[in-house]
């Protein structure tokens, strides 16, 4: 330990003697280590940490895969989608692999009885959910079996955050009353801090199955989770539930194509598709760190030349090669630790930016921050980085002819020639790594530009939206619900700031959908999956409000009421799917799940993007509100005269004029929804761009440093050449040729590496190939141009060498 302390003190004194060198090296390392620490903190929070449940590795998500979801993973994430109450009960009772199984359904509750109505996210769950998760309450209790009986008193469990904001504390909440959707619930428990389940739910109530629910296999509304028995595996669970599902379908024929069951770990389901994205970002920051290491290694090699006489004297006095290597590695590790310390500050700042600019759908970022695990990672990577960039210079210096500097009186030009190629190789590596990141960033930028150029099928300008969900208890009759929405629409249309207004069940880019089977008049039911499409209920002015073009026929009018002939409008995707070679106008179809009547097709409208700009246009049917029934949840879209957000408060007040207790979502413009739909891709693109910019800066600094050092070491040679008549332009060409030789080699190596590595970006790209030649050529030219500019300054300085001064240069 005494030797180590001595080496550390000597390293600190040595670094203090060269403050410029030390500052540049520490800054370069801090950029690389800080970026790695920030990205690793996200990976640790999202991928590595266990879920906040007891023995979470034994928890699995069970989903039902419909024929249309095969190969796509379904809309519910990895695996598939929801199941029916009857299927869940059969899975629960007939499986042989689960210790227990629970079901849930995410909902949004209207909380009333306060100063203003409020809308909160929640979930209806089977009473055993908290037992399956092995989660104990912070206060009170969770649910018991009797809470799930139809005659049981309504009870609820709330999150700690909800209890503090609404009741002032955890203990105070237990026993209080809470009105949800018009029903009064007794609060029986408060969850522990950090507990989350069901799309950021804050309130949980028991899921009560009625006899009709237990006979229902057609309504797919429930999520299911289970806890594996000791020794059971995911694969075995999938086989066992497959057996149960096949038996269900044999006993209940007529359910369409055979559906399948997916079983994935709950963690895998929670992480979704973010694993690949985060690993790509980790690879990108790894490249940045390697460029930083190459940069500092070059600085150490250049500095070692200045210390040649010192190394020679120490060797002559008896220092062994191992002793010299240890001392130089100690200096590099100290540099790495200093870079890591500054990198922690950069990481702390970067984590704040990540949280601030989080697109909103990166899961499990609640605990993101610098804790003991992240500090240990930073320490490890700082030491490893110091060893990586310090080993090569240490070996180079310790293996050279140590007596040559003594013989040559300190002149080391000849001793340095054999090291030039090492520094050049490091620069070539920096250029190659920087180009890989630049090409990746270029592909992401082009992809994002292609995405923004996609026509969403509507005009988002000056459109404000607001969603309203009516409680079943207060509005049990469909005509009541129709009357409420019609009254709100009439009042909104009367506002002076409003040009147009309409109602719809699902807004574009909102993501949800109601899908229905259809029967086409004059056609037999095809074998396999029956014709189907998304279904939206709208009011007459909805298409005009959203700027959705009517391509054929007409839109809905005020005459399309309950007593008028039933009508329906198709979007172009639906028309192409089922009437590819004929005009659908005048044809008839039935939506059995709505009303068993045939509807005449009176129009075809432009197709819309419902799940995102990068998704296919969803085949959709539109029916008028007054001919459909009573929807419980609808969104109002308002075309305004000016900035739509200026009338957000007015729009909510108008709803409250109709029903003071009615809650609404936060008003959003369609432009905000459009921005939100591309937020994840914008975030990914911005991160890759930032890392590519860091790598480019470090590579340019490396090129400039090597050439500056080369010019300084060749001052005498350049002076002699100029004294013998060499022109400045020839010297300039020579220096730039040396630089372009390194850059050209690095570009060639980088292009080859990019061809191999950018294929990993395939799932993150839209409208551009991972082998896009324009991007490869453009980024190569950009890097070459920037490198040429960085090379010009030291090359220009070489042409101004005074031959008389150079001849006296030592």
C-alpha positions as a printed Julia matrix, in Angstrom:
810×3 Matrix{Float64}:
   0.0     0.0     0.0
   2.91    2.35    0.68
   4.11    1.88   -2.91
   0.61    2.65   -4.18
   0.34    5.81   -2.08
   3.77    6.87   -3.29
   2.77    6.26   -6.93
  -0.46    8.23   -6.49
   1.37   11.21   -4.94
   3.94   11.16   -7.72
   1.15   10.92  -10.35
  -0.65   13.93   -8.88
   2.56   15.98   -8.85
   3.31   14.99  -12.44
  -0.19   15.91  -13.64
  -0.03   19.22  -11.76
   3.15   20.13  -13.68
   1.21   19.88  -16.97
  -2.13   21.56  -16.23
  -3.04   22.04  -19.91
  -2.48   18.36  -20.72
  -4.33   17.26  -17.58
  -7.33   19.52  -18.25
  -7.77   18.33  -21.85
  -7.43   14.67  -20.85
  -9.87   14.96  -17.94
 -12.46   16.79  -20.07
 -12.25   14.16  -22.83
 -12.67   11.34  -20.32
 -15.46   13.14  -18.49
 -17.48   13.39  -21.69
 -17.14    9.66  -22.36
 -17.61    8.46  -18.77
 -20.46   10.9   -18.07
 -22.39    9.78  -21.16
 -21.9     6.12  -20.24
 -23.0     6.73  -16.66
 -26.16    8.54  -17.76
 -27.17    5.82  -20.22
 -26.3     3.02  -17.79
 -28.47    4.66  -15.14
 -31.43    4.44  -17.55
 -30.59    0.81  -18.42
 -30.28   -0.02  -14.74
 -33.68    1.54  -13.95
 -35.48    0.02  -16.93
 -33.81   -3.33  -17.58
 -31.74   -4.44  -14.61
 -33.64   -3.58  -11.46
 -36.3    -6.05  -10.33
 -39.93   -5.0   -10.46
 -41.27   -3.52   -7.2
 -43.04   -6.75   -6.28
 -42.09   -9.71   -4.13
 -40.1   -12.41   -5.99
 -40.85  -10.58   -9.24
 -38.92  -13.04  -11.43
 -41.77  -15.57  -10.94
 -44.43  -13.18  -12.29
 -45.66  -13.63  -15.87
 -48.11  -11.84  -18.16
 -50.64  -14.03  -19.95
 -52.23  -12.73  -23.16
 -54.49  -14.03  -25.89
 -53.22  -13.88  -29.48
 -55.9   -13.39  -32.11
 -55.29  -14.38  -35.75
 -54.78  -10.71  -36.73
 -52.08  -10.33  -34.03
 -49.88  -13.23  -35.05
 -46.42  -12.07  -35.93
 -47.07   -8.53  -34.74
 -46.9    -8.86  -31.01
 -50.37   -7.41  -30.68
 -51.41   -4.01  -29.56
 -50.81   -4.75  -25.96
 -47.08   -5.15  -26.21
 -44.95   -8.29  -26.43
 -47.06  -11.41  -26.77
 -50.63  -10.38  -27.57
 -53.71   -8.69  -26.17
 -56.44   -9.0   -23.54
 -58.74  -11.95  -22.92
 -62.35  -12.49  -21.89
 -63.64  -13.05  -18.33
 -64.72  -16.61  -19.14
 -61.35  -17.53  -20.63
 -59.55  -16.06  -17.62
 -61.6   -18.09  -15.15
 -60.9   -21.29  -17.1
 -57.17  -20.5   -17.22
 -57.23  -19.85  -13.49
 -59.07  -23.06  -12.59
 -57.54  -25.53  -15.04
 -53.82  -24.66  -15.16
 -51.15  -26.8   -13.47
 -48.25  -24.33  -13.41
 -49.4   -21.24  -11.53
 -49.45  -20.73   -7.78
 -52.12  -18.08   -8.34
 -53.53  -15.93  -11.14
 -55.17  -12.49  -11.17
 -56.99  -10.31  -13.69
 -57.24   -6.55  -14.12
 -58.73   -3.9   -16.33
 -57.3    -0.39  -16.5
 -59.87    2.4   -16.33
 -60.15    6.13  -15.76
 -62.33    7.14  -12.82
 -64.3    10.34  -12.43
 -63.6    11.57   -8.89
 -66.35   13.88   -7.68
 -67.5    15.41   -4.41
 -64.58   17.87   -4.32
 -64.18   21.48   -5.38
 -63.67   20.4    -9.0
 -64.29   17.02  -10.6
 -61.09   15.13  -11.33
 -60.15   12.3   -13.66
 -57.63    9.76  -12.33
 -56.2     6.57  -13.74
 -57.13    3.4   -11.93
 -57.72   -0.32  -12.32
 -60.37   -2.88  -11.5
 -58.55   -5.95  -10.17
 -59.47   -9.36   -8.86
 -59.17   -9.32   -5.05
 -56.12  -11.62   -5.11
 -53.99   -9.25   -7.21
 -51.96   -7.85   -4.31
 -51.38  -11.41   -3.02
 -50.15  -12.52   -6.46
 -47.77   -9.55   -6.51
 -46.73  -10.21   -2.87
 -47.26   -6.57   -1.98
 -48.25   -5.43    1.52
 -50.04   -2.12    2.16
 -48.44    0.86    3.84
 -51.62    1.48    5.81
 -54.85   -0.46    6.22
 -55.34   -3.6     4.14
 -55.62   -4.78    0.56
 -58.57   -6.74   -0.85
 -59.96  -10.02    0.44
 -61.99  -12.65   -1.43
 -65.34  -11.31   -0.16
 -64.61   -7.9    -1.73
 -65.16   -9.48   -5.14
 -68.72  -10.62   -4.46
 -71.53   -8.68   -6.24
 -73.25   -7.88   -2.94
 -70.08   -6.67   -1.2
 -69.64   -3.08   -0.02
 -67.59   -1.05   -2.55
 -64.02   -0.65   -1.29
 -60.88    0.88   -2.77
 -57.12    1.01   -2.28
 -55.23    4.17   -3.25
 -51.61    5.05   -3.88
 -49.55    6.92   -1.31
 -49.38    9.94   -3.58
 -53.15   10.03   -3.94
 -53.67    9.68   -0.19
 -51.34   12.61    0.52
 -52.8    14.91   -2.11
 -56.44   14.18   -1.27
 -56.48   13.27    2.43
 -53.27   14.75    3.84
 -51.58   11.47    4.8
 -51.53    7.7     4.73
 -53.26    6.88    8.01
 -55.84    9.62    7.51
 -56.98    8.09    4.21
 -58.02    4.72    5.63
 -61.72    4.68    6.39
 -62.51    7.8     4.34
 -65.09    7.87    1.53
 -64.27    8.4    -2.14
 -66.83    8.95   -4.92
 -65.75    7.25   -8.16
 -68.04    7.4   -11.22
 -70.93    8.25   -8.92
 -70.36    5.28   -6.56
 -69.16    5.82   -2.98
 -66.19    3.63   -2.01
 -64.68    3.05    1.43
 -60.9     3.39    1.4
 -59.43    0.32    3.09
 -55.73    0.66    2.28
 -52.81    2.72    0.98
 -50.02    1.2    -1.1
 -46.33    1.5    -0.29
 -44.3     4.32   -1.9
 -43.25    3.51   -5.45
 -45.92    0.86   -6.02
 -47.44    1.02   -9.5
 -49.59   -1.37  -11.44
 -51.91   -0.74  -14.34
 -50.69    2.17  -16.46
 -49.78    4.53  -13.6
 -52.98    3.77  -11.7
 -53.66    5.67   -8.48
 -56.85    3.91   -7.41
 -57.71    0.2    -7.36
 -61.16   -1.3    -6.86
 -62.3    -4.96   -6.88
 -63.21   -6.52  -10.21
 -66.64   -8.11   -9.77
 -67.75  -10.79  -12.24
 -71.45  -11.1   -12.98
 -73.0   -14.34  -14.33
 -73.14  -12.79  -17.81
 -69.42  -11.92  -17.59
 -68.55  -15.54  -16.78
 -70.44  -16.68  -19.87
 -68.75  -14.1   -22.12
 -65.9   -15.19  -24.36
 -66.3   -12.54  -27.04
 -65.48   -9.37  -25.09
 -61.7    -9.19  -24.72
 -61.26   -6.71  -21.9
 -59.05   -8.25  -19.21
 -55.34   -8.41  -18.63
 -54.01  -11.42  -16.74
 -50.92  -11.99  -14.61
 -49.81  -15.09  -12.73
 -47.15  -16.34  -10.34
 -45.28  -19.46  -11.44
 -45.04  -22.39   -9.07
 -41.5   -23.19   -7.86
 -39.67  -24.98  -10.67
 -42.17  -24.0   -13.37
 -40.88  -22.23  -16.47
 -42.38  -19.8   -18.96
 -42.21  -22.39  -21.72
 -43.98  -24.99  -19.6
 -46.67  -22.43  -18.67
 -47.23  -21.64  -22.35
 -47.68  -25.34  -23.14
 -50.05  -25.87  -20.22
 -52.26  -22.86  -21.06
 -52.2   -23.92  -24.7
 -53.77  -27.2   -23.6
 -56.46  -25.36  -21.62
 -57.16  -22.96  -24.5
 -57.57  -25.76  -27.04
 -60.07  -27.43  -24.71
 -61.97  -24.12  -24.38
 -62.22  -23.74  -28.15
 -63.42  -27.3   -28.59
 -66.23  -26.67  -26.09
 -67.07  -23.22  -27.48
 -66.86  -23.38  -31.3
 -67.76  -20.49  -33.55
 -65.12  -18.12  -32.12
 -63.34  -17.57  -35.43
 -59.83  -18.81  -36.19
 -58.12  -20.7   -33.35
 -56.46  -18.24  -31.03
 -53.29  -18.88  -29.1
 -51.83  -17.99  -25.71
 -48.66  -16.04  -24.99
 -46.77  -16.17  -21.7
 -43.9   -13.74  -21.08
 -42.26  -12.56  -17.89
 -43.9    -9.49  -16.41
 -40.61   -7.64  -16.67
 -40.3    -8.41  -20.38
 -43.83   -7.19  -20.93
 -43.14   -3.99  -18.99
 -39.91   -3.24  -20.84
 -41.45   -3.92  -24.27
 -39.37   -2.78  -27.21
 -37.12   -0.47  -25.18
 -34.47   -3.14  -24.57
 -33.05   -2.91  -28.09
 -33.21    0.9   -28.12
 -31.34    1.21  -24.83
 -28.69   -1.33  -25.84
 -28.11    0.61  -29.07
 -27.68    3.79  -27.03
 -25.25    1.95  -24.74
 -23.25    0.88  -27.79
 -23.23    4.48  -29.0
 -21.86    5.88  -25.73
 -19.38    3.01  -25.67
 -18.04    4.29  -29.0
 -17.79    7.79  -27.53
 -15.75    6.42  -24.63
 -13.43    4.51  -26.96
 -12.82    7.69  -28.95
 -12.03    9.51  -25.71
  -9.64    6.72  -24.69
  -7.85    6.9   -28.05
  -7.58   10.66  -27.66
  -6.03   10.48  -24.21
  -3.74    7.62  -25.25
  -2.44    9.86  -28.03
  -1.87   12.66  -25.54
   0.03   10.29  -23.25
   2.2     9.06  -26.12
   3.03   12.63  -27.09
   3.75   13.52  -23.46
   5.92   10.44  -23.02
   8.31   11.86  -25.59
   8.81   14.89  -23.37
   9.54   12.54  -20.45
  12.03   10.39  -22.36
  15.01   11.74  -20.47
  13.21   11.25  -17.11
  12.38    7.62  -17.98
  15.96    7.0   -19.1
  17.42    8.4   -15.88
  15.04    6.31  -13.73
  15.92    3.2   -15.69
  19.63    3.92  -15.39
  19.17    4.24  -11.62
  17.67    0.74  -11.46
  13.92    1.11  -12.08
  12.61   -2.07  -13.71
  10.25   -2.09  -16.69
   7.43   -3.37  -14.46
   8.01   -0.48  -12.04
   7.81    2.04  -14.89
   4.64    0.47  -16.27
   3.04    0.52  -12.83
   3.86    4.18  -12.35
   2.5     5.18  -15.75
  -0.65    3.08  -15.24
  -1.14    4.77  -11.87
  -1.01    8.15  -13.6
  -3.55    7.04  -16.22
  -5.88    5.56  -13.57
  -5.69    8.83  -11.61
  -6.64   10.64  -14.81
  -9.5     8.2   -15.29
 -10.74    8.77  -11.74
 -10.6    12.54  -12.17
 -12.49   12.17  -15.45
 -15.01    9.94  -13.69
 -15.54   12.5   -10.93
 -16.27   15.23  -13.45
 -18.26   12.71  -15.5
 -20.56   12.15  -12.52
 -21.46   15.84  -12.56
 -22.16   15.64  -16.3
 -24.21   12.46  -15.76
 -26.28   14.15  -13.03
 -27.03   17.0   -15.41
 -27.77   14.57  -18.26
 -30.15   12.48  -16.14
 -32.11   15.64  -15.39
 -32.39   16.28  -19.14
 -33.48   12.69  -19.79
 -36.24   12.99  -17.19
 -37.28   16.36  -18.53
 -37.38   15.28  -22.19
 -38.64   11.74  -21.57
 -41.2    11.09  -24.31
 -43.48    9.68  -21.64
 -43.5     6.03  -22.65
 -40.11    4.91  -21.33
 -41.13    2.67  -18.44
 -39.74    2.58  -14.89
 -37.97    5.95  -14.81
 -39.42    6.81  -11.39
 -36.24    5.88   -9.51
 -33.8     7.25  -12.08
 -30.83    8.91  -10.39
 -27.32    8.46   -9.05
 -27.29    5.82   -6.33
 -24.7     3.36   -4.97
 -25.06    1.05   -7.99
 -24.43    3.88  -10.44
 -21.49    5.19   -8.38
 -19.97    1.7    -8.37
 -20.41    1.51  -12.16
 -18.74    4.9   -12.61
 -15.83    3.88  -10.38
 -15.36    0.63  -12.27
 -15.54    2.25  -15.69
 -13.17    5.04  -14.61
 -10.53    2.56  -13.45
 -11.03    0.35  -16.52
 -10.79    3.37  -18.8
  -7.56    4.48  -17.13
  -6.05    1.04  -17.68
  -7.23    0.87  -21.31
  -5.85    4.19  -22.49
  -2.75    3.99  -20.29
  -1.54    0.49  -21.12
  -0.37    1.11  -24.69
   1.64    4.27  -23.89
   3.16    2.52  -20.86
   4.28   -0.45  -22.93
   5.58    1.78  -25.71
   7.64    3.97  -23.42
   9.01    1.17  -21.25
  10.13   -0.9   -24.25
  12.05    1.86  -26.06
  15.82    2.37  -26.02
  16.11    4.22  -22.74
  19.76    5.23  -23.26
  19.2     6.96  -26.59
  17.87   10.21  -24.98
  20.99   10.32  -22.78
  23.29    9.82  -25.77
  21.46   12.35  -27.93
  21.38   15.0   -25.2
  17.61   15.17  -25.08
  16.92   15.26  -28.82
  14.23   12.62  -29.34
  13.2    13.05  -32.95
  14.76    9.77  -34.02
  13.44    7.99  -30.94
   9.93    9.14  -31.74
   9.64    7.92  -35.33
   8.71    4.38  -34.37
   5.81    5.75  -32.28
   4.23    7.86  -35.02
   2.46    4.9   -36.56
   0.89    4.02  -33.18
  -0.55    7.5   -32.8
  -1.71    7.45  -36.41
  -3.5     4.14  -35.81
  -5.25    5.64  -32.81
  -6.44    8.59  -34.9
  -7.66    6.23  -37.62
  -9.63    4.34  -34.97
 -11.14    7.58  -33.68
 -12.22    8.59  -37.17
 -13.75    5.16  -37.84
 -15.73    5.14  -34.6
 -16.89    8.72  -35.11
 -18.04    7.9   -38.64
 -20.06    4.9   -37.44
 -21.92    7.19  -35.02
 -22.31    9.92  -37.62
 -23.81    7.49  -40.12
 -26.14    6.14  -37.44
 -27.2     9.69  -36.54
 -27.66   10.55  -40.22
 -29.92    7.54  -40.72
 -31.96    8.48  -37.66
 -32.33   12.08  -38.86
 -33.41   11.01  -42.34
 -35.82    8.53  -40.79
 -37.32   11.23  -38.58
 -37.66   13.6   -41.53
 -39.45   10.86  -43.49
 -41.79   10.32  -40.56
 -42.63   14.02  -40.26
 -43.42   14.1   -43.99
 -46.12   11.44  -43.59
 -49.65   12.68  -44.23
 -51.7    11.78  -41.12
 -54.93   12.08  -43.09
 -56.21   15.11  -41.17
 -55.33   18.77  -40.64
 -54.17   19.37  -37.04
 -54.03   23.17  -37.27
 -56.16   25.06  -34.72
 -57.96   21.95  -33.42
 -58.48   21.51  -29.66
 -59.67   18.21  -28.18
 -61.19   17.16  -24.88
 -62.3    13.68  -23.77
 -65.37   13.06  -21.62
 -66.23    9.72  -19.96
 -69.68    9.35  -18.42
 -70.17    7.2   -15.3
 -72.48    4.24  -15.87
 -74.32    4.73  -12.58
 -75.26    8.35  -13.36
 -75.95    7.8   -17.07
 -77.28    4.24  -17.35
 -79.53    4.88  -20.37
 -78.02    5.29  -23.87
 -80.42    8.13  -24.68
 -79.23   10.01  -21.57
 -75.66    9.74  -22.78
 -76.61   10.86  -26.29
 -78.48   13.83  -24.84
 -75.48   14.85  -22.7
 -73.03   14.79  -25.61
 -75.46   16.58  -27.92
 -76.03   19.32  -25.33
 -72.28   19.83  -24.82
 -71.76   19.96  -28.59
 -74.53   22.54  -29.06
 -73.11   24.8   -26.31
 -69.57   24.53  -27.71
 -70.74   25.39  -31.23
 -72.36   28.54  -29.83
 -69.06   29.88  -28.48
 -67.77   32.85  -30.53
 -64.23   31.43  -30.79
 -65.47   28.19  -32.39
 -65.64   27.68  -36.15
 -66.55   23.97  -36.19
 -67.0    21.2   -33.63
 -67.62   17.47  -33.7
 -67.6    14.35  -31.51
 -65.74   11.08  -32.05
 -65.09    7.95  -30.01
 -61.39    7.62  -30.94
 -59.21   10.53  -32.02
 -56.45   10.01  -34.59
 -53.1     9.12  -32.98
 -54.88    8.42  -29.69
 -54.15    4.71  -29.98
 -57.3     3.04  -28.68
 -59.93    1.42  -30.82
 -63.26   -0.38  -30.9
 -63.06   -3.22  -33.44
 -66.18   -4.89  -34.76
 -66.99   -7.8   -37.05
 -69.03   -6.95  -40.18
 -71.35   -8.9   -42.48
 -71.45   -7.8   -46.12
 -74.82   -8.14  -47.84
 -74.79  -10.69  -50.65
 -71.55  -12.32  -49.56
 -71.2   -15.52  -47.55
 -69.12  -15.43  -44.39
 -65.56  -16.31  -45.49
 -63.79  -19.17  -43.71
 -61.3   -18.15  -41.06
 -61.25  -14.64  -39.68
 -64.46  -12.75  -40.6
 -64.37   -9.24  -42.13
 -63.8    -6.6   -39.46
 -62.64   -3.07  -38.95
 -62.21   -0.31  -36.46
 -65.43    1.47  -35.54
 -65.78    5.17  -34.76
 -68.96    6.95  -33.77
 -69.05   10.57  -34.97
 -71.3    13.6   -35.34
 -71.95   15.29  -38.71
 -69.33   18.07  -38.54
 -66.5    15.85  -37.3
 -64.94   15.3   -40.76
 -64.97   19.03  -41.56
 -63.56   19.9   -38.12
 -60.61   17.54  -38.55
 -60.05   18.38  -42.22
 -60.74   14.78  -43.28
 -61.51   14.69  -47.0
 -64.64   12.95  -48.28
 -63.36   11.1   -51.35
 -66.66    9.66  -52.57
 -70.3    10.17  -51.75
 -71.17   12.36  -48.78
 -70.49   12.88  -45.12
 -73.05   12.59  -42.36
 -75.76   15.23  -41.95
 -78.22   16.21  -39.25
 -80.82   14.08  -41.07
 -78.94   10.86  -40.17
 -80.97   10.3   -37.03
 -82.39    7.23  -35.32
 -85.57    7.3   -37.42
 -83.68    7.69  -40.72
 -82.32    4.86  -42.9
 -79.17    3.38  -41.29
 -75.99    4.57  -42.98
 -72.26    4.02  -42.68
 -69.11    5.65  -44.09
 -65.91    3.77  -44.88
 -62.36    5.0   -44.98
 -60.3     4.28  -48.1
 -58.4     1.42  -46.42
 -61.67   -0.4   -45.63
 -62.98    0.24  -49.13
 -59.82   -1.16  -50.73
 -59.82   -4.23  -48.49
 -63.38   -5.42  -49.16
 -64.31   -3.69  -52.44
 -60.97   -3.53  -54.28
 -62.42   -3.61  -57.81
 -65.8    -1.97  -57.41
 -67.47    1.15  -56.07
 -68.66    0.53  -52.48
 -71.26    3.34  -52.56
 -74.75    1.9   -52.26
 -73.5    -1.43  -50.93
 -74.81   -2.62  -47.58
 -73.17   -4.13  -44.51
 -74.2    -5.09  -41.0
 -72.34   -4.55  -37.73
 -73.84   -7.35  -35.6
 -72.35   -6.07  -32.36
 -74.1    -2.7   -32.77
 -77.55   -3.27  -34.25
 -78.62   -6.21  -36.41
 -79.58   -4.0   -39.37
 -77.96   -3.48  -42.74
 -76.5    -0.04  -43.31
 -76.03    1.63  -46.65
 -72.54    2.88  -47.5
 -73.0     6.57  -48.34
 -69.4     7.81  -48.41
 -65.69    7.05  -48.43
 -63.26    9.31  -46.53
 -59.51    9.67  -46.3
 -57.71    7.08  -44.17
 -56.18    8.2   -40.87
 -53.17    7.25  -38.78
 -54.49    5.97  -35.46
 -51.48    4.39  -33.72
 -48.69    6.63  -35.02
 -47.33    8.12  -38.21
 -45.25    4.98  -38.74
 -48.26    2.63  -38.5
 -50.54    1.39  -41.27
 -53.8     3.18  -41.84
 -56.43    1.29  -39.86
 -59.45    0.15  -41.92
 -62.3     2.03  -40.27
 -66.08    2.3   -40.31
 -67.89    5.46  -39.22
 -71.49    5.54  -37.96
 -73.51    8.57  -36.82
 -73.95    9.03  -33.08
 -77.76    9.2   -33.2
 -77.97    5.88  -35.06
 -75.53    3.93  -32.97
 -76.48    4.04  -29.34
 -75.0     5.63  -26.26
 -71.22    5.71  -26.03
 -69.87    6.33  -22.53
 -66.66    8.0   -23.67
 -66.29   10.51  -26.47
 -63.86   13.25  -27.43
 -64.9    16.64  -28.71
 -62.79   18.24  -31.44
 -63.06   22.01  -31.86
 -61.77   24.09  -34.78
 -60.99   27.52  -33.33
 -60.63   31.01  -34.77
 -57.17   31.52  -33.2
 -54.78   29.76  -30.81
 -56.8    26.75  -29.6
 -55.16   26.59  -26.16
 -56.58   30.02  -25.33
 -60.05   28.51  -25.07
 -59.06   25.35  -23.12
 -60.51   26.66  -19.86
 -63.65   27.85  -21.65
 -64.18   24.4   -23.14
 -64.0    22.7   -19.73
 -66.35   25.28  -18.18
 -68.83   24.58  -20.97
 -68.84   20.89  -20.08
 -69.38   21.74  -16.4
 -72.34   23.93  -17.33
 -74.06   20.74  -18.51
 -72.93   18.59  -15.56
 -70.99   20.16  -12.69
 -69.61   16.77  -11.63
 -68.43   15.66  -15.06
 -64.67   15.19  -15.34
 -62.65   15.72  -18.49
 -59.19   14.93  -19.7
 -56.65   17.72  -20.01
 -57.38   19.7   -23.2
 -54.89   18.87  -25.96
 -54.45   20.29  -29.42
 -54.13   17.88  -32.33
 -50.67   19.35  -32.93
 -49.74   18.28  -29.38
 -51.05   14.78  -30.09
 -49.04   14.74  -33.32
 -45.91   15.83  -31.45
 -46.51   13.23  -28.73
 -46.85   10.46  -31.34
 -43.29   11.08  -32.61
 -41.77   11.89  -29.2
 -40.05    8.5   -28.82
 -38.38    8.73  -32.22
 -37.43   12.35  -31.57
 -35.83   11.29  -28.28
 -33.9     8.4   -29.89
 -32.71   10.63  -32.73
 -31.61   13.4   -30.37
 -29.61   10.99  -28.19
 -27.78    9.44  -31.16
 -27.12   12.91  -32.6
 -25.62   14.08  -29.3
 -23.3    11.07  -29.03
 -22.25   11.41  -32.66
 -21.44   15.09  -32.1
 -19.3    14.2   -29.05
 -17.43   11.57  -31.03
 -16.87   14.0   -33.91
 -15.51   16.69  -31.58
 -13.16   14.22  -29.88
 -11.97   12.82  -33.23
 -11.3    16.32  -34.58
  -9.4    17.21  -31.41
  -7.37   14.03  -31.85
  -6.48   14.84  -35.46
  -5.56   18.4   -34.58
  -3.46   17.26  -31.62
  -1.5    14.64  -33.56
  -0.76   17.03  -36.41
   0.18   19.87  -34.06
   2.57   17.57  -32.23
   3.94   16.24  -35.53
   4.6    19.77  -36.77
   6.27   20.69  -33.48
   8.53   17.61  -33.59
   9.37   18.22  -37.28
  10.2    21.9   -36.85
  13.88   21.36  -37.52
  13.22   19.12  -40.52
  10.73   21.64  -42.0
  13.18   24.49  -41.42
  15.96   22.62  -43.26
  13.64   21.84  -46.19
  12.56   25.48  -46.44
  16.17   26.69  -46.12
  17.01   24.45  -49.11
  14.24   26.07  -51.16
  11.08   24.1   -50.43
   7.96   26.2   -51.05
   5.34   26.71  -48.36
   2.59   25.15  -50.47
   4.59   21.93  -50.74
   5.0    21.81  -46.97
   1.28   22.52  -46.6
   0.45   19.73  -49.04
   2.73   17.34  -47.17
   1.09   17.99  -43.8
  -2.44   17.86  -45.21
  -1.54   14.7   -47.1
  -0.5    13.07  -43.83
  -3.81   14.13  -42.28
  -5.94   13.01  -45.19
  -4.13    9.69  -45.26
  -5.24    9.03  -41.68
  -8.75   10.36  -42.32
  -9.14    8.35  -45.53
  -8.1     5.15  -43.79
 -10.46    5.9   -40.9
 -13.35    6.65  -43.28
 -12.82    3.39  -45.17
 -12.72    1.42  -41.92
 -15.73    3.32  -40.56
 -17.85    2.66  -43.66
 -17.1    -1.06  -43.44
 -18.0    -1.09  -39.73
 -21.16    0.94  -40.37
 -22.34   -1.52  -43.03
 -22.11   -4.25  -40.4
 -23.48   -2.35  -37.39
 -26.19   -0.01  -38.66
 -28.38   -2.99  -39.55
 -29.15   -3.05  -35.81
 -30.98    0.26  -36.32
 -33.49   -1.35  -38.67
 -36.37   -1.39  -36.16
 -35.75    2.29  -35.29
 -35.83    3.53  -38.9
 -38.78    4.59  -41.02
 -38.73    5.28  -44.75
 -34.96    4.84  -45.1
 -32.74    1.81  -45.48
 -30.0     1.02  -42.96
 -27.68    0.87  -46.02
 -28.73    4.24  -47.44
 -25.8     5.25  -49.67
 -26.68    8.96  -49.61
 -26.31    9.02  -45.83
 -23.04    7.1   -45.95
 -21.59    9.46  -48.57
 -22.86   12.6   -46.86
 -21.52   11.71  -43.41
 -18.17   10.64  -44.88
 -17.83   13.96  -46.69
 -18.86   15.87  -43.55
 -16.28   14.12  -41.42
 -13.58   14.58  -44.08
 -14.37   18.3   -44.43
 -14.26   18.89  -40.67
 -11.03   16.88  -40.4
  -9.51   18.92  -43.24
 -10.37   22.13  -41.38
  -8.84   20.76  -38.17
  -5.71   19.79  -40.12
  -5.32   23.09  -41.9
  -4.37   25.12  -38.83
  -1.26   23.1   -37.84
  -0.37   22.69  -41.54
  -0.58   26.43  -42.08
   1.56   26.98  -39.0
   4.22   24.71  -40.51
   4.53   26.95  -43.59
   5.42   29.9   -41.37
   8.44   28.28  -39.75
  11.5    30.59  -39.76
  14.41   28.46  -41.14
  17.0    30.22  -38.97
  14.96   29.59  -35.8
  14.23   26.03  -36.86
  17.92   25.22  -37.36
  18.57   26.13  -33.73
  15.5    24.05  -32.54
  16.14   21.34  -29.98
